[in-house]
Amino acid sequence: MLRLAIVILNWNGCDMMRRFLPTVLRCSQGDGVEVIVADNASTDDSVEMLRSEFPDVRIIQLDQNYGFAEGYNRALKQVEAQYYMLLNSDVEIRQTDWLQPMLKYLDSHTDTAACQPKLLKYPDGKEFEYAGAAGGFIDRWGYPYCRGRVLQTVETDRGQYDEPTTEGRTLTPLHWATGAALMIRSDAYWQAGGLDGRFFCHMEEIDLCWRLRIEGWKIVCVTESTAYHLGGATLAQGNPRKTMLNFRNNRLMLYKNLPQSDLHRVLNVRMWLDVLAALQFLLKGDVANMKAVREAYKQYKSMRPSYVDERTRIQSKRRVSDVPDLVPRSILWQYYVKGRHIYSD
């Protein structure tokens, strides 16, 4: 069994792989560490390029594009390792020992299921990257945000969220860690059910981390490790398909994971907030994204019956945790009314 399998899920990312894979290989040396590329039935020259230019890299070829979530599930079933590192194809690594702080922390903190490195914006690395920054939280109405990124405000990294991993120190427990660079115990991954393949992509790592927390695990960001993420390589911000998936999957995630005491209140308030978001799209003349919100609710309504039993199973695993399901405040209120645009505020 490998100690760590770094698995990069690729779909039509030939140029990305050619640019970023060499940095991952160079900085991920070590006994029991292997870099694997799982290809989601790409129609470009990805597989041919990998075989030609990276002949020593193991390739797992999937028979169709299963999306991010199910693509990883199917690939990881073919990998035996103590830890997985789920790594996006558009991530550059510059730190030759970037894996060691994360591995050391998971080895010594057996109550922690997963961690992420500090994620900075490629190429300059001066700002946090939108997708995960220094670790994520979920506000009282189900909106995800990060240390270093609140809504559309992204901070410059000045070390303000750095935490040393001195011996015996416990890092700040998070609500979720980014799927762009997620190191996770393989046994915890499968015990929690893996990523939700029905999500296809977007919100799937937040959902997984929430299920892990329900089972009593902790999630952290090991800021002594750093990765540089291009972001938006598959679907750009503002793409109606991305909007639909985010709204649909967020609501499915809330339905699955919220405790019964919060379920109806949060879903009802969130529905009206989503109506306001759709109206905002319409007022801006963005009819496509307004329709995407409507389509998200249509798909949620059709999919929800298939989640009833799963919600029961998830809630039956609920354990006492020092990390609440949601942060007891509204990020929209803090941001737009109070004018607090950064996490530390």
C-alpha angles and dihedrals in degrees: 000000000000120000091219132008115196103203119191115194111212133191118172090330100131095137092044092052092048090052102041109023094075090059092051092049093047095050099038103066120139146107112293094011120121132175113217130183118211111198119209095211094286117200094204127074095279098120095041091049092050093050091049103040102025104032094160094058114099113235125205109197117204119202096232142005103281094173126240098300104044091032089062093044092054094044096047091052085068094052127079112201140132091232133023124208110201104202129181118233091237096060121111122203121205102162110087093205097039093127098052100072091050095045092046092051095049091046092054099038107057091176091065117088101182146006141183134210121242104279118218131183117265130263108012097030093210096117132048115257118249098232098064115340107175097339137304144261136185121229126221093274096045102265114144120221137161145223096265098021127061114174104309097342112101118187131220110249109245095157090266093138098037116129122187117229096221115168112288095008118132116213124226109285112239133202092228145356125218121268089216089080111004122164111195140167108256093221092051090048093056097037088057090049099255123253117335103255092198089067089065090194140345126052091021095116092046089052092049093049090050091053090049091052091049087057090053101261125136127228122204144172115234099208093187085076119067136192131179117224127196093195131193092055094137106029121009123225109274095029107139091224089055091047092052094049093047095050094042097045094044090057093045089050092052092048093051100044112027116106113248091251091063103030105094096034094052095043092049095048091044091052091059092045089053090050088055090050090052091049090050090055089050094050089052090053091248097136094161093061092042088056089046090060090049091049090050091058092045091054092043090055092051094045100043097081089061089058099054095092092040091054089053091051093048094049091048088062094054113135133182108274134176089222112079119223091246137015104253096236138068116253090200091056092046093047104040103027104028094035093229104148103166131062097242090059 
